[in-house]
Amino acid sequence: MHLPDPEFPPILTGHAIKAPAEAFETACRRAASGELGAADIVWARSTQRAEMALILEPEVSRRVALQIKPLFFSAIADSLGTLMPPKTAVHLRWPNSILLNGAFVGQVKFALAQSGPDDVPDWLVVGASIQVASPHIDREPGEAEQLTSVFDEGGGDVDRTQILRSLSAHMLSWLQVWQDDGFKAVAGPFIGRVEGYEHEAAFSIGGRLVRGRALGMSDEMQLLVRLADGKTIALESEAGAPAAGMDLTG
């Protein structure tokens, strides 16, 4: 199946890759080497997934730059909300999973160059991988309702190119909101899209699941969760140890 290349907003420059290369890892590597820089987008030609990674060069400290991740998820939610049928629910399962109507459809990825919390990182990469076509895989009993695709949720006319074009435009819009009005203007719409905000949900803590309600974000970009026993905890967005030369955050 041939699709036209996405047309990104003029301020952005697209760089296409083919399998088995992955957009996020490629963007991190090229940003770290200086080969690519601010406003470069690495995207995958796969027609099965919408996969892209945007490189930025922050002018703020690492503490503030962490705000880009929830901002980017808001762009994903707006993009899918525009393209998908009415009343399609788009949520984030903390810290990285994108949900469509409660089922897993993709991931958010985020990385920063190594720096101190109050230093300005040399680069930042934020990316997403969204399953567009129904995956042709054998599923274990009970898994079918946990995995989905844009096609399976009624987006049969939605393709990779449309998603990448829409997502890049929504990301620029949210960046403008953030720059003009600060993180408070982003935090409200974002937290309303986190699974567990409207209704109690399961959160993973140290390999075990506990139930609670999402309350909001801390200044350190931790998710504040109130557990069933009334205790409030802060969940980190970092997943795994930092890779060589970079600090991977979710």
C-alpha positions as CSV (number, residue, x, y, z in Angstrom):
1,M,0.0,0.0,0.0
2,H,1.5,3.3,-1.1
3,L,0.7,6.5,0.9
4,P,1.9,10.0,0.1
5,D,4.5,11.5,2.4
6,P,3.0,13.7,5.2
7,E,3.2,17.4,4.6
8,F,4.5,18.9,7.9
9,P,4.0,22.6,8.9
10,P,6.7,24.7,7.2
11,I,8.7,25.2,10.4
12,L,9.3,21.5,10.7
13,T,11.6,19.3,8.5
14,G,10.7,15.7,7.9
15,H,13.2,12.8,7.7
16,A,11.8,9.5,6.6
17,I,13.2,6.1,7.7
18,K,12.4,2.5,6.7
19,A,12.1,-0.6,8.8
20,P,13.8,-2.0,10.8
21,A,14.9,1.5,12.0
22,E,12.7,3.1,14.6
23,A,11.9,6.8,14.6
24,F,12.4,7.6,18.3
25,E,15.8,5.8,18.6
26,T,17.0,7.3,15.3
27,A,16.0,10.8,16.4
28,C,17.8,10.4,19.8
29,R,21.0,9.1,18.1
30,R,21.0,11.9,15.5
31,A,20.2,14.6,18.0
32,A,23.0,13.4,20.3
33,S,25.5,13.4,17.4
34,G,24.4,16.8,16.2
35,E,23.3,15.4,12.8
36,L,19.8,16.7,13.4
37,G,18.5,19.5,15.6
38,A,15.5,21.6,16.6
39,A,12.3,21.2,14.5
40,D,13.5,18.1,12.8
41,I,11.0,15.2,12.6
42,V,12.0,11.6,12.1
43,W,9.1,9.5,10.8
44,A,8.7,5.9,9.7
45,R,7.3,4.9,6.3
46,S,5.4,2.0,7.8
47,T,1.8,2.0,6.8
48,Q,0.9,-0.2,9.8
49,R,1.8,2.4,12.4
50,A,2.0,6.1,12.7
51,E,5.5,6.6,14.1
52,M,7.3,9.9,14.6
53,A,9.8,11.7,16.8
54,L,10.3,15.5,17.1
55,I,13.6,17.0,18.1
56,L,13.6,20.2,20.1
57,E,16.4,22.3,21.6
58,P,15.0,23.7,24.9
59,E,15.8,27.1,26.2
60,V,14.6,26.2,29.6
61,S,16.0,24.0,32.4
62,R,15.5,20.2,32.5
63,R,12.8,20.6,35.2
64,V,10.8,22.8,32.9
65,A,11.5,20.8,29.8
66,L,9.9,17.8,31.4
67,Q,6.6,19.6,30.8
68,I,6.8,18.8,27.1
69,K,5.8,15.2,27.6
70,P,2.2,15.9,28.9
71,L,2.0,18.7,26.3
72,F,2.8,16.1,23.6
73,F,0.2,13.7,24.8
74,S,-2.5,16.5,24.7
75,A,-1.5,16.9,21.0
76,I,-1.9,13.2,20.4
77,A,-5.3,13.2,22.1
78,D,-6.5,16.2,20.0
79,S,-5.2,14.7,16.8
80,L,-6.9,11.3,17.3
81,G,-10.0,13.1,18.6
82,T,-10.2,15.1,15.4
83,L,-9.6,12.1,13.1
84,M,-11.6,9.4,14.8
85,P,-15.4,8.9,15.1
86,P,-17.3,11.1,17.6
87,K,-17.1,10.0,21.2
88,T,-13.9,8.0,20.7
89,A,-12.1,8.1,24.1
90,V,-8.4,8.8,24.1
91,H,-6.5,8.4,27.4
92,L,-3.0,8.0,28.8
93,R,-2.3,5.0,31.0
94,W,0.6,6.3,33.1
95,P,3.3,6.6,32.2
96,N,3.5,5.8,28.5
97,S,0.5,3.9,27.1
98,I,-2.0,5.5,24.6
99,L,-5.5,4.1,25.0
100,L,-8.3,4.2,22.5
101,N,-11.7,3.3,24.1
102,G,-9.8,1.7,27.0
103,A,-7.5,-0.5,24.9
104,F,-3.8,-0.1,24.2
105,V,-3.1,1.5,20.8
106,G,0.4,3.0,21.1
107,Q,3.1,4.6,23.2
108,V,4.5,8.0,24.1
109,K,8.3,8.2,24.2
110,F,10.5,11.0,25.7
111,A,14.2,11.6,26.1
112,L,16.5,14.4,27.2
113,A,20.2,14.9,26.8
114,Q,22.0,14.4,30.1
115,S,22.0,17.5,32.3
116,G,21.5,18.7,35.8
117,P,17.9,19.5,36.9
118,D,18.5,23.2,36.7
119,D,20.7,23.1,33.5
120,V,19.4,23.5,30.0
121,P,19.7,20.1,28.1
122,D,21.2,20.3,24.6
123,W,18.3,18.4,23.0
124,L,15.0,16.8,23.7
125,V,13.1,14.2,21.7
126,V,9.4,13.4,22.1
127,G,7.8,10.7,20.0
128,A,4.8,8.4,19.5
129,S,4.0,5.1,17.9
130,I,0.3,4.5,17.1
131,Q,-1.0,1.2,15.7
132,V,-3.1,2.2,12.6
133,A,-3.8,-1.2,11.0
134,S,-5.3,-4.1,12.8
135,P,-2.2,-6.2,13.9
136,H,-2.0,-9.6,12.3
137,I,-0.8,-11.4,15.4
138,D,-1.9,-14.4,17.4
139,R,-3.4,-13.2,20.7
140,E,-3.8,-15.1,23.9
141,P,-7.3,-15.5,25.3
142,G,-8.4,-12.3,26.9
143,E,-5.8,-10.1,25.1
144,A,-8.0,-9.1,22.2
145,E,-9.9,-6.6,24.3
146,Q,-6.7,-5.1,25.6
147,L,-5.0,-4.4,22.2
148,T,-6.5,-2.3,19.5
149,S,-5.8,-0.2,16.4
150,V,-7.1,3.0,14.8
151,F,-8.8,0.7,12.2
152,D,-10.5,-1.5,14.9
153,E,-11.9,1.6,16.7
154,G,-13.7,2.9,13.6
155,G,-10.9,4.8,11.9
156,G,-10.9,2.8,8.7
157,D,-10.4,5.9,6.6
158,V,-7.6,7.2,8.8
159,D,-4.0,6.5,7.6
160,R,-0.5,7.0,8.8
161,T,0.0,10.2,6.8
162,Q,-3.1,11.9,8.2
163,I,-2.1,11.1,11.7
164,L,1.5,12.4,11.3
165,R,0.3,15.6,9.6
166,S,-2.4,16.2,12.2
167,L,-0.2,15.3,15.2
168,S,2.6,17.7,14.1
169,A,0.2,20.6,13.7
170,H,-1.5,20.0,17.1
171,M,2.0,19.7,18.7
172,L,2.9,23.2,17.4
173,S,-0.4,24.6,18.7
174,W,0.2,23.2,22.2
175,L,3.8,24.5,22.2
176,Q,2.4,27.9,21.5
177,V,-0.1,27.7,24.3
178,W,2.7,26.5,26.7
179,Q,5.0,29.3,25.6
180,D,2.3,32.0,25.9
181,D,0.4,30.8,29.0
182,G,2.6,28.4,30.8
183,F,2.1,24.9,32.0
184,K,-1.1,25.6,33.9
185,A,-2.8,26.0,30.6
186,V,-1.6,22.5,29.6
187,A,-2.0,20.7,32.9
188,G,-5.8,20.9,33.1
189,P,-6.6,19.4,29.7
190,F,-3.8,16.8,30.2
191,I,-4.8,15.5,33.6
192,G,-8.4,15.1,32.4
193,R,-7.1,12.6,29.8
194,V,-5.1,10.4,32.3
195,E,-6.7,7.1,33.0
196,G,-7.8,7.2,36.6
197,Y,-8.8,10.8,36.8
198,E,-12.5,10.4,36.1
199,H,-12.8,7.0,37.7
200,E,-10.6,4.8,39.9
201,A,-8.0,2.9,37.9
202,A,-5.0,0.5,38.5
203,F,-1.5,2.0,38.7
204,S,1.7,0.1,38.6
205,I,4.0,0.7,41.6
206,G,7.2,-1.4,42.0
207,G,5.8,-4.2,39.9
208,R,2.5,-4.4,41.7
209,L,-0.9,-2.9,40.8
210,V,-2.7,-0.6,43.2
211,R,-6.0,1.2,42.7
212,G,-6.4,4.9,43.0
213,R,-7.5,8.3,41.5
214,A,-5.2,10.6,39.6
215,L,-5.2,14.1,41.2
216,G,-2.8,16.2,39.1
217,M,0.9,16.8,38.4
218,S,3.6,17.8,40.8
219,D,6.2,20.5,39.9
220,E,8.6,17.6,39.1
221,M,6.1,16.2,36.6
222,Q,5.2,13.3,38.8
223,L,1.6,12.0,38.7
224,L,-0.1,12.5,42.1
225,V,-2.4,9.6,42.9
226,R,-4.7,9.1,45.9
227,L,-4.9,5.5,46.9
228,A,-8.0,3.7,48.2
229,D,-6.7,4.1,51.8
230,G,-6.5,7.9,51.4
231,K,-2.7,8.1,51.0
232,T,-1.4,10.3,48.2
233,I,1.7,9.1,46.3
234,A,3.8,10.6,43.5
235,L,4.5,8.4,40.5
236,E,7.6,9.0,38.4
237,S,7.3,9.2,34.6
238,E,10.7,7.6,34.1
239,A,10.8,4.1,32.8
240,G,14.0,2.1,33.2
241,A,17.6,3.2,33.5
242,P,19.0,6.0,31.4
243,A,20.5,4.8,28.1
244,A,24.2,5.7,27.4
245,G,24.5,9.4,26.7
246,M,20.8,10.2,27.4
247,D,18.2,10.4,30.1
248,L,15.2,8.4,29.0
249,T,12.0,9.6,30.6
250,G,9.0,7.4,29.8
